[in-house]
């Protein structure tokens, strides 16, 4: 949060003509999740001053799941506890396009855009997609948040693992599915339908099959 507020303070001092702030979808409903709460504070600061702004609120990123290569291909597990309803995850390329488009015109001043993918991605649905893409029987690891946090502690600091656990708990309890009109609004903004998770999975699986380049001799 401190870094974001410092950046915004510099924007004010330099009288920038426009800023686009990368917040998060449904941020006002996740005040108990540390990294969501920090984004809400920055949104509040932005709205309180005269710097022209646009706020984009992306959902969970498709590309986060590229880190699951070993779990998917070796342990045959999809690990994220997305639950049976799921979330409207979005491709980071759509996020980048939306940010660039917003910066190019003053018609986006003062607007807030929810950035969601075209279909809700549940835990079982994600496992089914990867099963089809990889030609293997991928299982959904389930909604055990205690186990999820325990596993995350092996990869990130304890505070970050708890933060992520709170985020996914919020997904399960409060929902993270696109609101009415979100997809139509984003389609109009981008000039095309938001990218589908299935396409990301196919692209990522092909990248995993490309042999690593040999290291140069010392």
C-alpha positions in Angstrom: 0.0 0.0 0.0 2.8 2.4 0.9 4.4 2.1 -2.6 1.0 2.7 -4.3 0.3 5.8 -2.2 3.8 7.1 -2.9 3.3 6.6 -6.6 0.0 8.4 -6.5 1.5 11.3 -4.5 4.2 11.6 -7.2 1.4 11.7 -9.9 -0.2 14.6 -8.0 3.1 16.5 -7.7 4.0 16.0 -11.3 0.4 16.9 -12.4 0.1 13.8 -14.7 -2.6 14.1 -17.2 -4.1 10.6 -16.5 -3.4 7.5 -14.4 -4.8 4.0 -14.7 -4.8 2.2 -11.4 -4.7 -1.6 -11.3 -7.0 -2.6 -8.4 -8.9 -5.9 -8.0 -12.4 -7.1 -8.7 -15.0 -6.8 -5.9 -12.3 -5.1 -3.7 -14.9 -3.5 -1.4 -16.2 -7.0 -0.4 -12.8 -8.3 0.6 -11.7 -5.7 3.3 -10.3 -8.6 5.4 -7.8 -9.7 2.8 -4.6 -7.8 3.2 -3.6 -7.2 -0.4 -7.2 -6.4 -1.3 -7.6 -3.9 1.5 -4.5 -2.0 0.4 -5.9 -1.6 -3.1 -9.2 -0.3 -1.6 -7.2 2.3 0.4 -5.4 3.5 -2.8 -8.7 3.6 -4.7 -10.1 5.9 -2.0 -7.0 8.2 -2.2 -7.3 8.4 -6.0 -11.0 9.3 -5.9 -10.3 12.1 -3.3 -8.0 14.2 -5.5 -8.1 15.9 -8.9 -5.7 13.7 -10.9 -7.7 12.3 -13.9 -8.0 8.5 -13.3 -9.4 5.2 -14.6 -9.6 2.2 -12.3 -9.4 -1.3 -13.7 -10.5 -4.2 -11.4 -9.2 -7.5 -12.8 -10.2 -10.9 -11.5 -7.8 -13.8 -10.8 -5.2 -14.1 -13.6 -5.2 -17.2 -15.9 -1.4 -17.0 -16.0 -1.0 -17.7 -12.3 -1.8 -21.3 -13.1 1.2 -21.7 -15.4 3.1 -22.2 -12.1 1.3 -25.6 -11.7 3.2 -27.4 -14.4 4.6 -30.1 -12.1 1.4 -30.5 -10.1 -0.6 -30.9 -13.3 1.8 -33.0 -15.3 3.3 -35.2 -12.6 0.9 -35.3 -9.7 -2.1 -34.9 -11.9 -3.7 -32.4 -9.5 -5.3 -28.9 -10.0 -4.6 -27.3 -6.6 -6.5 -24.0 -6.4 -9.5 -24.2 -4.1 -12.0 -22.5 -6.5 -15.0 -24.3 -5.3 -18.0 -25.5 -7.3 -19.2 -22.1 -8.5 -15.8 -20.7 -9.3 -14.5 -17.3 -10.4 -14.4 -15.3 -13.6 -10.7 -15.5 -14.1 -9.1 -13.3 -16.8 -6.2 -13.3 -19.2 -3.4 -10.8 -18.4 -3.3 -9.9 -22.0 -6.8 -8.6 -21.8 -5.8 -6.6 -18.7 -2.8 -5.1 -20.5 -5.0 -4.2 -23.5 -7.7 -2.6 -21.3 -5.1 -0.5 -19.4 -3.5 0.7 -22.7 -6.9 1.6 -24.2 -7.9 3.5 -21.1 -4.7 5.5 -21.2 -5.2 6.5 -24.8 -8.5 8.5 -24.4 -10.0 10.9 -21.9 -13.4 9.2 -22.5 -12.3 6.8 -19.7 -11.7 9.5 -17.1 -13.4 8.6 -13.8 -14.6 5.2 -14.9 -14.1 1.9 -13.2 -13.9 -1.3 -15.3 -14.4 -4.8 -14.0 -12.1 -7.2 -16.0 -13.4 -10.7 -16.1 -13.1 -13.7 -18.3 -16.0 -15.0 -20.4 -17.0 -17.9 -18.2 -16.8 -18.9 -14.5 -13.9 -21.3 -13.7 -14.7 -23.7 -10.9 -12.3 -26.2 -9.4 -13.8 -29.2 -11.1 -14.1 -27.2 -14.4 -10.4 -26.3 -14.3 -9.4 -30.0 -13.7 -11.6 -31.0 -16.6 -10.0 -28.5 -18.9 -6.5 -29.6 -18.0 -7.5 -33.3 -18.4 -8.7 -32.6 -21.9 -5.6 -30.5 -22.8 -3.0 -32.8 -21.3 -4.8 -36.1 -22.2 -4.5 -37.2 -18.5 -7.0 -37.6 -15.7 -6.5 -34.4 -13.6 -8.1 -34.4 -10.2 -9.4 -31.3 -8.4 -7.6 -31.1 -5.0 -10.8 -29.8 -3.3 -11.7 -26.9 -1.0 -9.6 -27.7 2.1 -8.2 -24.3 2.9 -6.1 -25.5 5.9 -4.2 -27.9 3.5 -3.9 -25.2 0.9 -2.3 -22.8 3.3 0.0 -25.5 4.6 1.2 -26.2 1.0 1.6 -22.5 0.2 3.8 -22.1 3.3 6.4 -24.3 1.4 6.5 -21.8 -1.4 6.0 -18.4 0.1 6.4 -16.7 3.5 3.8 -17.5 6.2 2.2 -14.1 6.0 1.8 -14.4 2.2 0.3 -18.0 2.5 -2.3 -16.7 5.0 -3.1 -13.7 2.8 -3.7 -16.1 -0.2 -5.8 -18.5 2.0 -8.0 -15.5 3.0 -8.4 -14.6 -0.6 -9.5 -18.0 -1.7 -11.8 -18.3 1.4 -13.4 -15.1 0.3 -13.9 -16.5 -3.2 -15.7 -19.5 -1.7 -17.8 -17.5 0.8 -18.6 -14.3 -1.2 -18.1 -15.2 -4.8 -15.9 -13.8 -7.5 -18.1 -14.3 -10.6 -18.6 -11.5 -13.1 -21.4 -9.1 -12.5 -24.2 -8.3 -14.9 -22.9 -6.4 -17.9 -19.2 -6.9 -17.1 -18.4 -9.1 -20.1 -20.4 -6.9 -22.5 -18.6 -3.8 -21.2 -15.1 -5.4 -21.5 -15.9 -6.8 -24.9 -16.8 -3.2 -26.1 -13.7 -1.8 -24.5 -11.3 -4.3 -26.0 -13.1 -4.7 -29.4 -13.1 -8.5 -28.9 -14.5 -11.1 -26.6 -12.2 -11.7 -23.5 -9.9 -14.7 -24.0 -11.0 -18.1 -22.7 -9.2 -20.2 -20.1 -9.3 -23.1 -22.5 -7.1 -21.2 -25.0 -4.7 -20.2 -22.2 -4.4 -23.9 -21.2 -3.7 -25.1 -24.7 -1.1 -22.4 -25.3 0.6 -23.1 -21.9 0.7 -26.8 -22.5 2.5 -26.3 -25.8 5.0 -24.0 -24.2 5.7 -26.7 -21.6 6.6 -29.1 -24.4 9.3 -26.9 -25.9 12.7 -28.1 -24.8 14.7 -25.7 -22.7 17.6 -24.0 -24.6 21.0 -25.4 -23.8 23.2 -23.4 -21.5 26.2 -21.7 -23.0 29.6 -23.1 -22.0 31.4 -21.1 -19.3 
